[in-house]
Amino acid sequence: MDFDNMIWDFDGTLFNTYPQMVSAFVKALQKMKIDDVDIDPDEIYEQMRIHSLGSAINLFAARLGLDESKLKYNYQQYEVDLVQLSKPFDDIEDILKQTVDNDGKNMLLTHRNHTAINLLEKFELDKYFTDYVTSNDNFKRKPDPESLNYLVKYNQLDRYKTVMVGDRLLDVRAGENASTETILFDPDYLIEVTGNPDLIIHKFDEIKNKK
């Protein structure tokens, strides 16, 4: 692959937030009096990873006869604190630094709110980023390319030398829709790949020195 700039998803890509998200989901179900025997953390994780948090809420609310809005509210009450325990994946800082050292730019594109930027600051990774798009910016959600097109245009990136990196197919589709290159990060081989990501990786050291 030949790219200068990297546009990064956050959850499950830059930071391994899923353990905390699953824990918050389990606590939300327990608060709603769901018996532990009916709670499968692995299934919750897979639903979040392959699809989305929203689909996990829809699925388990329907299956267990719960109010979706109440489940979402309870989840958010636990997640806001638990997510602060998340850490970046191995080799992330090396790749971010490599991009900057090679005169490229790193961008953040996430459906998460400003919490993502706070975590980057906590681990002193924000210094490698030029620009951010979070849910607070109210762009259309991926795979719509609106937010990618904004980052490309506003920061004067060559879209053909820019790669979208994410852990779900919607990240790949967003990149394809914006005519950037794409990298799918699939650390546990869960994604049944459709479409044509330019590269599929399972550890981040696979893209060290790719440029």
N, C-alpha and C positions, 0 to 999 in steps of 0.2 A: 504494500500500500504506500501511497505517496500523499502525505497530508502535512499541513503546517499547524492547523488549529483544531482544538478539541472542544466539543460541546457535550457536557456531562449531565446525565441523569444523576439523581442523588440517592434515593432509597434503593438499596440493593446493588448499587453501582459504585459510587464513591464511598458510601458508608454502609456497613452491615447493620441496618436498622431492623431487619426482620425478626430477630430473636426478641427484641423489645416490643415490636408490634404484635407478635403472637402472644407474648405474655400479657399485654394489655387486653387483647381480645379474650383470652381465657378468663382473666379477672372480671371482665365485663359480663361474660356468660355466667360466671359463678355468682356475681351480684344479682343476676336475674333468676337465681335459684335453679340453674341448670346443674344437674348431677354430673360429677366428674366423669362417670362412665360414658356420658354422651358427648364428652369433649375430647377431640382428637387434635392435639397441637400440630401434628404432621399434616393433617388434612387442611387445617387452617392456613398453615404456611404455604402449602402447594397452591391453594386457591388464591392467596395473595400474590404469590410469585408468578404464576402462570397467567392470572387474570388481573385482579386488582383488589384493593381493600373493599371497595364498594360492592364487588361481586361476592366477596366473603360475607359481608353483612347481609346482602340479599339472600344468599343461600342458607345461612344458618338461621336467620330470622324466619324464613319460610319453613324450614325443616323442624324447628323447635317451637313454632307458634309464638314468636316474639314480635314486638313492635320494632320495626326497623329504625325508626328515629330514636327510640330509647336505647337500643343497642349501640347505635352510632354515638350517642351522647355519652353513655357509660364508657365506651372504648376511649373516646377522646379525653375523658377525665383522667384515666390511667396513663394513656400514651404520652401526654404532655410532659410528664416527669420521667417516665421510663426511657423515652427516646434519648434523653440526655446521657444515658449510659452507653450509647452506641459509639463505635470506633470505625475509623476508615479501614478499608481492606488493605492487605499487604501490598506493598510496592506502589501505592497510589501517589505518595509524595514524590517518589523518584520520577514517575511519568509526568506529573505536573511540572516539576522542575525542568525535566528534559525538554518539554514543550517550550517553556519560557527561554531556556538557554539557547534553543534553536530559533529564537525570534518569532515563535508562534504565540498564540493566545489560547487560554483556557476560559470557557464560559460555563455557567451553571444554568441548567434548564430543568426545573422540578415542579411537580404538582404540590409539593409541600410548601408551607408558608415560610416566613423569615427564620424559623427554627433551623433550617438547613444552613443558612449563612452563619448563624450563631455557632453551630457545630464546627463549621470550617474555621471560624475565628478561634474557637476553643483549642483546636489542634494546630493552629498557626498555619493553616493551608490557604486562608483567604488571600495571602500575599501573592499567590500564583494565579489569581483570577482577575480578569479584566472587566467582566460584566456578569449580571445575574438576572434570571427570570424566575420568579416564584409565583405561587398562587395569588399573592397580593397584587400582582400586576394585571390580573384579569384577562389574560389572553385566552383564546380557545385552547382546549386541552389537546394534548397529543392523542392521536396521530395527526391532527390538523397542523399544518406547517407554519401557522401564523407566528408563533413565538420564535421558531428557528429563523424564519425570514427576517424577523425584527433584529435578532442578534447579528445575523450576517450583514444586513444592510447598515445598521447603526454603527457597527464596529468595522465596517469596510473590509469584511473577510472575503476571500476568494472561496466561493462555496464549493468549488471543485478541488480545493486543497483543505477542506474542512470535513471533520468526521463527527458524527453523532454517536455517542457511546451510551448504551443502556442495557438493562437486564431483561427487558420484555420486548415482545414483538411490536408493541405500539411505539417504542422508541425507534426501532428499525424503520417502521412505516413512516414515522414523522420525518426521519432523515431522507428517506426515499422521496417523500412528497416535497421536500425542500431541495432536492437534487444535491445533497451532500453524500459523502461516503458514510458507511455505517459499520459499527462494531457491536455485536451481540455478546454480552457477558453472561455466560450460563454456567455458574460455578458447580452446580450439582446435576447437570445434564437433564434438567426437567423440561426444557422447552422443545416442543415439537415444531421444528422450524418450517415456516412457510414464507414465501418471498425469498429474497436473495441478499442477505447481509453480506457485505464485502469481506467480513472476517467474523468468525465465531471463536471466542476464547473461553477458557475455563479458569485461568489464573491470569493476573495482570502482568506477570513477568513475560507472558507471551507477546506483549507488544512493546516491551523495552527495546529500544534501539531499532524499532521498525522503520523509523523515518530515515 
